Amino acid sequence: MVTQHTSIAAAGGRLAMARRYHPDQDHLVLEQELAAAKMRYAVAKIMAESPALTTEQVASVVAVLQHQDHTAVGDAA
């Protein structure tokens, strides 16, 4: 079974190799994959310690992920 840490390490490794051996190429997709792996880990950890979110709360989080809610930065308690 692949763990969250393994996914982060794999994505980070792919990005590091691309930056080292292909520094002149665009690495946006690899950077996105690493960010997504880190977010999946963080969200899974938080949700393992928290009650389920309401539909409205999930929609609010999705809005942040889709860059539709610009007020969320700095609002964390």
C-alpha positions as CSV (number, residue, x, y, z in Angstrom):
1,M,0.0,0.0,0.0
2,V,1.3,3.5,-0.9
3,T,1.3,5.8,2.0
4,Q,0.8,9.6,1.9
5,H,4.4,10.1,2.8
6,T,5.4,7.9,-0.1
7,S,3.3,9.9,-2.5
8,I,4.8,13.2,-1.4
9,A,8.3,11.7,-1.6
10,A,7.7,10.3,-5.1
11,A,6.3,13.6,-6.3
12,G,9.1,15.6,-4.8
13,G,11.6,13.2,-6.3
14,R,10.1,13.5,-9.8
15,L,10.2,17.3,-9.5
16,A,13.8,17.3,-8.2
17,M,15.0,15.1,-11.0
18,A,13.2,17.2,-13.6
19,R,14.7,20.4,-12.2
20,R,18.2,18.9,-12.1
21,Y,18.2,17.2,-15.6
22,H,15.8,19.5,-17.4
23,P,16.2,23.0,-15.8
24,D,15.1,24.7,-19.0
25,Q,11.7,23.0,-19.1
26,D,8.4,24.0,-17.5
27,H,7.8,22.0,-14.3
28,L,4.3,23.3,-13.5
29,V,2.6,20.0,-13.7
30,L,5.2,18.4,-11.4
31,E,4.9,21.3,-9.0
32,Q,1.1,20.9,-9.0
33,E,1.4,17.1,-8.3
34,L,3.7,17.8,-5.3
35,A,1.3,20.5,-4.0
36,A,-1.7,18.1,-4.4
37,A,0.2,15.3,-2.6
38,K,1.0,17.6,0.3
39,M,-2.6,18.8,0.5
40,R,-4.0,15.3,0.4
41,Y,-1.8,14.3,3.3
42,A,-2.7,17.4,5.4
43,V,-6.4,17.1,4.7
44,A,-6.4,13.4,5.5
45,K,-4.6,14.1,8.8
46,I,-7.0,16.8,9.8
47,M,-10.1,14.8,8.8
48,A,-8.8,11.8,10.8
49,E,-8.9,13.9,13.9
50,S,-12.2,15.8,13.1
51,P,-15.9,15.2,12.7
52,A,-17.3,15.0,9.2
53,L,-17.8,18.4,7.5
54,T,-21.2,19.6,6.4
55,T,-22.0,20.1,2.7
56,E,-21.6,23.8,3.1
57,Q,-18.2,23.4,4.7
58,V,-17.0,21.1,2.0
59,A,-18.2,23.6,-0.6
60,S,-16.2,26.3,1.2
61,V,-13.1,24.3,1.1
62,V,-13.6,23.4,-2.6
63,A,-14.0,27.1,-3.3
64,V,-10.6,27.8,-1.8
65,L,-9.0,25.0,-3.8
66,Q,-10.6,26.4,-7.0
67,H,-9.2,29.9,-6.2
68,Q,-12.8,31.3,-5.8
69,D,-12.5,32.3,-2.2
70,H,-9.8,34.8,-1.7
71,T,-10.8,35.7,1.9
72,A,-9.7,32.3,3.3
73,V,-6.0,33.3,3.6
74,G,-5.4,34.3,7.2
75,D,-8.8,33.2,8.4
76,A,-7.6,29.9,10.0
77,A,-8.1,29.7,13.7
